[in-house]
Amino acid sequence: MFGFDVRIARVVWTGLLVVFLLFAAYSLRSTLLVVVFAIFFSYLLYPLVELIERFKPVRLPRTVSIGIVFIFAVLVFGAAGALFGTTITEEAMRLSQQLPTLLDPANISARVPLPDFLEPQRARILVFVTEQVQAGTGQALPIAQRLGLGVVHAATNLIYLILIPVLSFLLIKEAPLLRTEFLSSLGAVSAPLWRGILDDLDVLLSKYVRALLLLSMATFTVYSLVFSALGVPYSLLLAGVAGLLEVIPFVGPLSAVVIILCVAAFSGFSHLLWLLIFIIAYRMFQDYVLNPMLMSEGVEVSPLLIIVGLLAGDELAGVTGIFLSVPVLAAIKILLVRMRSSPDLIDRTTNASH
């Protein structure tokens, strides 16, 4: 009755090992985050490496192909920064200088446009907005301080801007060999299961990373063109903020909409209703047409699980956890589906390990 059960002992040991690995991952989350970004950057550039490998001369080493792709990426990012960076920086400086005036309750009534049917209620709306602005002013300093500390922390870790491309270069170069060695170390019984898992994860990450890039580029391009045509103040800056926030599931696009509408309203933009209609129409196209088309394979997770994952990711790692929540949930789904579809293989793997 009180004998030692080897199978239960193995289950307990496996559970403790998983808990230890999760704790280690959480403790080393900053380092792991750099590795994750390097992996994402690798998936972003890997199709170009494959393209060059397909048409290169046979004698040309793979390292040369990777180097060509990285040089091309540096030139593209540099050209984009030179083309848009100056204007975005100027608009950000101008907005930061005008922000105290824009948030001055004494000028809000005359500056914020309202539809005709709301004009009789302007006085009440002004009282409500004034109260909210005054309440938010008390919180502005702590938020600004935290933001400043975040900028200083980021500035002290600029080495990551060099480290991430270096890690990506090495990952692309060594990935085929690492995959082969990993599968060889598993043996003939376990290799098929893990080969399928790795293939599914490869599809997941490639689809997810490229979809995020295309969604961000589409948002920035469309927003900048439409905002400029409508005469929205700080159009390129707001489009850039929306493009960057597009990579954060659910929370990012919603935050971008709030920022855009607030800046446009406090800046006295007179066509606020048309701006809202455009944003709603674009979000419907983005969320129900473009997003499903780009993420049609690999990233299929229930909306309920996504919301739960976003909340859990926010609690565990803040914005980083939110950013990683969707691919992590999709990866867990892949593992569960693969293991459930191959019960015989798992049994054989377990017996072989015994």
VMD Tcl script that draws the C-alpha trace (Angstrom):
set ca {
  {0.00 0.00 0.00}
  {2.83 2.38 0.86}
  {5.22 0.99 -1.73}
  {7.22 3.08 -4.13}
  {5.46 3.51 -7.50}
  {7.99 4.18 -10.24}
  {5.41 5.58 -12.67}
  {4.01 8.07 -10.16}
  {7.55 9.07 -9.24}
  {8.31 9.78 -12.91}
  {5.12 11.88 -13.24}
  {5.99 13.87 -10.12}
  {9.56 14.35 -11.29}
  {8.37 15.53 -14.72}
  {5.94 17.96 -13.10}
  {8.66 19.38 -10.85}
  {10.99 19.70 -13.82}
  {8.36 21.62 -15.80}
  {7.74 23.94 -12.84}
  {11.48 24.53 -12.48}
  {11.84 25.31 -16.18}
  {8.91 27.75 -16.04}
  {10.43 29.45 -13.00}
  {13.82 29.65 -14.72}
  {12.21 31.09 -17.85}
  {10.41 33.73 -15.77}
  {13.60 34.61 -13.89}
  {15.52 34.95 -17.16}
  {12.70 36.64 -19.05}
  {14.80 39.65 -20.10}
  {17.42 37.44 -21.71}
  {14.81 35.17 -23.24}
  {13.01 38.20 -24.64}
  {16.14 39.16 -26.58}
  {16.32 35.61 -27.95}
  {12.61 35.73 -28.90}
  {13.05 39.00 -30.79}
  {16.09 37.51 -32.51}
  {13.98 34.51 -33.56}
  {11.24 36.80 -34.86}
  {13.78 38.86 -36.80}
  {15.22 35.64 -38.23}
  {11.82 34.56 -39.52}
  {11.41 37.99 -41.06}
  {14.58 37.68 -43.13}
  {14.71 33.94 -43.72}
  {12.55 33.99 -46.93}
  {15.09 36.33 -48.54}
  {17.90 33.98 -47.56}
  {16.04 31.07 -49.16}
  {15.49 33.14 -52.31}
  {19.18 33.92 -52.67}
  {20.12 30.31 -51.88}
  {17.86 29.16 -54.71}
  {19.56 31.29 -57.39}
  {23.12 31.67 -56.06}
  {26.14 29.95 -57.60}
  {26.80 26.54 -56.06}
  {30.21 27.53 -54.68}
  {28.89 30.57 -52.81}
  {28.76 29.79 -49.05}
  {25.50 30.11 -47.17}
  {27.11 32.71 -44.89}
  {27.52 35.05 -47.86}
  {23.81 34.76 -48.70}
  {22.87 35.61 -45.12}
  {25.27 38.55 -45.11}
  {23.76 39.93 -48.32}
  {20.28 39.77 -46.80}
  {21.37 41.52 -43.61}
  {23.10 44.30 -45.55}
  {19.93 44.74 -47.61}
  {17.82 44.88 -44.41}
  {20.11 47.56 -42.91}
  {19.82 49.64 -46.08}
  {16.02 49.33 -46.13}
  {15.62 50.26 -42.47}
  {18.07 53.12 -42.88}
  {16.22 54.46 -45.92}
  {12.88 54.22 -44.10}
  {14.33 56.07 -41.10}
  {15.75 58.79 -43.33}
  {12.48 59.12 -45.25}
  {10.04 59.24 -42.35}
  {12.13 59.60 -39.21}
  {12.82 63.34 -39.51}
  {9.18 64.27 -40.04}
  {7.96 62.00 -37.24}
  {10.58 63.43 -34.86}
  {9.59 67.01 -35.72}
  {5.90 66.26 -35.19}
  {6.64 64.55 -31.87}
  {8.67 67.55 -30.68}
  {5.93 69.95 -31.75}
  {3.23 67.91 -30.05}
  {5.22 67.68 -26.80}
  {5.65 71.48 -26.81}
  {1.95 72.14 -27.51}
  {0.63 69.48 -25.14}
  {0.17 71.80 -22.12}
  {-1.83 74.23 -24.27}
  {-3.92 71.46 -25.80}
  {-4.83 70.11 -22.36}
  {-5.63 73.52 -20.88}
  {-9.30 73.29 -19.75}
  {-9.82 76.99 -20.41}
  {-9.30 76.48 -24.16}
  {-10.93 73.10 -24.65}
  {-14.45 74.48 -25.16}
  {-13.49 76.64 -28.10}
  {-11.10 74.13 -29.63}
  {-12.87 70.76 -29.54}
  {-15.41 70.47 -32.38}
  {-18.85 68.98 -31.72}
  {-21.63 67.83 -34.04}
  {-24.55 70.24 -34.40}
  {-26.89 68.08 -32.32}
  {-24.46 68.23 -29.38}
  {-23.92 72.00 -29.46}
  {-26.73 72.67 -26.90}
  {-24.90 70.33 -24.49}
  {-21.48 71.94 -25.00}
  {-21.45 73.52 -21.52}
  {-22.19 70.21 -19.77}
  {-19.68 68.38 -21.92}
  {-17.10 71.06 -21.11}
  {-17.66 70.58 -17.36}
  {-17.25 66.80 -17.71}
  {-14.11 67.08 -19.88}
  {-12.61 69.67 -17.54}
  {-13.11 67.38 -14.56}
  {-11.53 64.46 -16.39}
  {-8.56 66.53 -17.55}
  {-7.98 67.92 -14.08}
  {-8.18 64.40 -12.62}
  {-5.79 63.11 -15.24}
  {-3.33 65.95 -14.68}
  {-2.61 64.62 -11.19}
  {-1.65 61.29 -12.71}
  {0.33 62.76 -15.59}
  {3.52 63.33 -13.59}
  {3.88 59.74 -12.30}
  {3.12 58.43 -15.78}
  {5.66 60.79 -17.31}
  {8.23 59.74 -14.73}
  {7.66 56.06 -15.49}
  {7.87 56.81 -19.21}
  {11.11 58.70 -18.67}
  {12.57 55.83 -16.68}
  {11.54 53.46 -19.46}
  {13.28 55.62 -22.06}
  {16.43 55.78 -19.93}
  {16.32 52.00 -19.44}
  {15.93 51.49 -23.18}
  {18.79 53.88 -23.86}
  {21.06 51.90 -21.55}
  {20.18 48.71 -23.45}
  {20.87 49.98 -26.97}
  {23.35 47.11 -27.20}
  {20.31 44.94 -27.93}
  {19.92 46.73 -31.28}
  {23.24 45.15 -32.22}
  {22.83 41.91 -30.29}
  {19.47 40.94 -31.83}
  {20.71 41.07 -35.47}
  {23.87 39.19 -34.47}
  {21.81 36.45 -32.81}
  {19.49 36.37 -35.82}
  {22.45 35.93 -38.15}
  {23.72 32.99 -36.10}
  {20.24 31.45 -35.80}
  {19.68 31.51 -39.55}
  {23.15 30.09 -40.13}
  {22.92 27.30 -37.54}
  {19.18 26.51 -37.57}
  {19.30 23.55 -40.02}
  {22.16 21.91 -38.11}
  {20.49 22.50 -34.71}
  {17.25 20.99 -35.97}
  {19.02 17.91 -37.33}
  {21.01 17.35 -34.15}
  {17.93 17.81 -31.96}
  {15.89 15.25 -33.92}
  {18.81 12.82 -34.02}
  {19.18 12.99 -30.25}
  {15.54 11.90 -29.78}
  {15.87 8.55 -31.48}
  {13.75 6.88 -34.14}
  {10.66 6.58 -31.91}
  {10.27 10.19 -30.75}
  {11.65 11.94 -33.84}
  {8.46 11.77 -35.99}
  {6.33 13.43 -33.28}
  {8.79 16.23 -32.67}
  {9.48 16.68 -36.37}
  {5.78 17.39 -36.86}
  {5.73 19.75 -33.88}
  {8.75 21.66 -35.20}
  {7.19 21.89 -38.66}
  {3.97 23.29 -37.20}
  {5.85 25.77 -35.02}
  {7.88 26.84 -38.04}
  {4.68 27.58 -39.98}
  {3.19 29.35 -36.96}
  {6.11 31.70 -36.38}
  {6.72 32.44 -40.05}
  {3.06 33.29 -40.64}
  {2.76 35.30 -37.42}
  {5.90 37.41 -37.84}
  {5.29 38.21 -41.50}
  {1.62 38.95 -40.81}
  {2.58 41.40 -38.06}
  {4.99 43.18 -40.39}
  {2.44 43.43 -43.21}
  {-0.33 44.57 -40.86}
  {1.90 47.26 -39.36}
  {3.02 48.45 -42.80}
  {-0.57 48.49 -44.07}
  {-1.78 50.46 -41.05}
  {1.04 52.99 -41.31}
  {0.60 53.46 -45.06}
  {-3.19 53.79 -45.07}
  {-3.35 55.96 -41.96}
  {-0.62 58.32 -43.17}
  {-2.26 58.78 -46.58}
  {-5.79 59.27 -45.25}
  {-4.73 61.45 -42.31}
  {-2.73 63.69 -44.65}
  {-5.67 63.93 -47.07}
  {-8.07 64.82 -44.25}
  {-5.66 67.31 -42.72}
  {-5.32 65.52 -39.39}
  {-2.69 67.23 -37.19}
  {0.51 65.25 -36.64}
  {-0.62 62.79 -39.31}
  {2.68 60.95 -39.83}
  {3.36 60.70 -36.09}
  {-0.10 59.27 -35.37}
  {0.22 56.84 -38.28}
  {3.60 55.71 -36.95}
  {2.19 55.17 -33.46}
  {-0.69 53.14 -34.92}
  {1.71 51.05 -36.99}
  {3.91 50.24 -33.99}
  {0.95 49.42 -31.73}
  {-0.45 47.08 -34.38}
  {1.99 44.37 -33.22}
  {0.29 44.21 -29.78}
  {-2.86 42.08 -30.13}
  {-6.20 43.72 -29.34}
  {-4.82 46.27 -26.87}
  {-2.47 47.96 -29.35}
  {-5.00 48.91 -32.06}
  {-7.54 50.01 -29.44}
  {-4.95 52.23 -27.73}
  {-3.96 53.69 -31.11}
  {-7.59 54.64 -31.85}
  {-7.93 56.39 -28.47}
  {-4.65 58.28 -28.96}
  {-5.55 59.38 -32.49}
  {-9.03 60.62 -31.56}
  {-7.80 62.43 -28.44}
  {-4.95 64.20 -30.24}
  {-7.18 65.13 -33.16}
  {-9.98 66.40 -30.88}
  {-7.75 68.47 -28.59}
  {-5.94 69.87 -31.64}
  {-9.21 71.30 -32.97}
  {-9.61 68.95 -35.94}
  {-13.00 69.85 -37.44}
  {-13.83 66.56 -39.20}
  {-13.69 64.28 -36.18}
  {-16.79 62.31 -37.21}
  {-15.34 61.48 -40.64}
  {-12.09 60.43 -38.97}
  {-14.00 58.10 -36.65}
  {-15.96 56.61 -39.57}
  {-12.74 55.95 -41.48}
  {-11.06 54.30 -38.49}
  {-14.06 52.04 -37.85}
  {-14.22 51.05 -41.53}
  {-10.49 50.35 -41.68}
  {-10.53 48.33 -38.44}
  {-13.36 46.18 -39.80}
  {-11.37 45.55 -42.99}
  {-8.18 44.91 -41.03}
  {-9.71 42.61 -38.41}
  {-12.16 40.65 -40.59}
  {-10.47 40.54 -44.01}
  {-6.75 41.30 -43.98}
  {-5.83 39.79 -40.63}
  {-7.57 36.40 -41.20}
  {-6.10 36.23 -44.71}
  {-2.53 36.79 -43.48}
  {-2.89 34.52 -40.45}
  {-4.96 31.86 -42.17}
  {-2.62 29.05 -41.12}
  {-1.04 28.26 -37.79}
  {-2.41 31.13 -35.67}
  {-5.93 29.88 -34.98}
  {-6.88 30.46 -31.35}
  {-10.30 31.04 -29.81}
  {-11.05 34.74 -29.11}
  {-11.91 33.79 -25.52}
  {-8.49 32.18 -25.03}
  {-6.83 35.19 -26.65}
  {-8.47 37.56 -24.16}
  {-7.51 35.32 -21.23}
  {-3.99 35.04 -22.61}
  {-3.74 38.82 -22.98}
  {-4.77 39.32 -19.35}
  {-2.36 36.64 -18.14}
  {0.45 38.01 -20.29}
  {-0.13 41.50 -18.93}
  {0.06 40.20 -15.35}
  {3.24 38.20 -15.99}
  {5.28 40.51 -18.21}
  {3.31 43.65 -19.07}
  {3.37 44.76 -22.70}
  {5.89 42.03 -23.54}
  {3.52 39.38 -22.20}
  {0.67 40.80 -24.25}
  {2.84 40.78 -27.36}
  {3.86 37.14 -26.87}
  {0.50 35.81 -25.63}
  {-0.96 34.88 -29.04}
  {2.05 32.91 -30.39}
  {2.48 31.17 -27.02}
  {-1.18 30.10 -26.98}
  {-0.94 28.94 -30.59}
  {2.22 26.96 -29.77}
  {0.51 25.29 -26.81}
  {-2.40 24.40 -29.07}
  {0.00 22.84 -31.58}
  {1.60 20.70 -28.87}
  {-1.76 19.51 -27.55}
  {-3.14 18.74 -31.01}
  {-0.02 16.84 -32.07}
  {0.09 14.79 -28.86}
  {-3.63 14.05 -28.98}
  {-3.43 12.94 -32.61}
  {-0.50 10.60 -31.91}
  {-1.36 8.70 -28.71}
  {0.26 5.47 -29.93}
  {3.47 7.27 -30.75}
  {3.52 8.89 -27.31}
  {3.02 5.50 -25.63}
  {5.87 4.02 -27.64}
  {8.04 7.02 -26.78}
  {7.27 6.61 -23.07}
  {7.96 2.87 -23.15}
  {11.22 3.44 -24.99}
  {12.33 5.99 -22.39}
  {11.56 3.46 -19.62}
}
mol new
graphics top color blue
foreach p $ca { graphics top sphere $p radius 0.5 }
foreach p [lrange $ca 0 end-1] q [lrange $ca 1 end] { graphics top cylinder $p $q radius 0.2 }
display resetview
